[in-house]
Amino acid sequence: MSENKNEENKKQDSKKHEPKAERSLLQNIIRTYRSEFLKIVWPSRETLIKHTITVVAVSLMFGIYIAITDGIFGALFSRFVQLVS
């Protein structure tokens, strides 16, 4: 009987320590992320603006290219359908 009580006490003790272990694990993860986040070298405002303008310009060029190509293929397909009909 005393063996059962000892086993129950051990189980209860291990349950008490689980949240603390989880908390310390979470704290360790947060510390790691924070230390890595502090190592980030952020671009200057000038660099950020230049890169943003470049991305927008290239996106617009690709959009215009796709629109023109779509228009050409759409017109060709329409003529093909008219010829076949």
BELNORKA-V388088 format. One record per residue. N is the residue number from 1. RES is the residue in three letters. PSI is psi as a letter, one per 20 degrees, with the letter a starting at -180 (* if undefined). Layout:
<<N & RES & PSI> <N & RES & PSI>>
This chain:
<<1 & MET & g> <2 & SER & h> <3 & GLU & h> <4 & ASN & g> <5 & LYS & g> <6 & ASN & g> <7 & GLU & g> <8 & GLU & g> <9 & ASN & g> <10 & LYS & g> <11 & LYS & g> <12 & GLN & g> <13 & ASP & g> <14 & SER & h> <15 & LYS & h> <16 & LYS & h> <17 & HIS & i> <18 & GLU & g> <19 & PRO & h> <20 & LYS & g> <21 & ALA & g> <22 & GLU & g> <23 & ARG & g> <24 & SER & h> <25 & LEU & g> <26 & LEU & g> <27 & GLN & h> <28 & ASN & g> <29 & ILE & g> <30 & ILE & g> <31 & ARG & g> <32 & THR & g> <33 & TYR & g> <34 & ARG & g> <35 & SER & h> <36 & GLU & h> <37 & PHE & h> <38 & LEU & i> <39 & LYS & i> <40 & ILE & p> <41 & VAL & o> <42 & TRP & q> <43 & PRO & q> <44 & SER & r> <45 & ARG & g> <46 & GLU & g> <47 & THR & g> <48 & LEU & g> <49 & ILE & g> <50 & LYS & g> <51 & HIS & h> <52 & THR & g> <53 & ILE & g> <54 & THR & g> <55 & VAL & g> <56 & VAL & g> <57 & ALA & g> <58 & VAL & h> <59 & SER & g> <60 & LEU & g> <61 & MET & g> <62 & PHE & h> <63 & GLY & g> <64 & ILE & g> <65 & TYR & g> <66 & ILE & g> <67 & ALA & g> <68 & ILE & g> <69 & THR & g> <70 & ASP & g> <71 & GLY & g> <72 & ILE & g> <73 & PHE & h> <74 & GLY & g> <75 & ALA & g> <76 & LEU & g> <77 & PHE & g> <78 & SER & g> <79 & ARG & h> <80 & PHE & g> <81 & VAL & h> <82 & GLN & h> <83 & LEU & h> <84 & VAL & h> <85 & SER & *>>
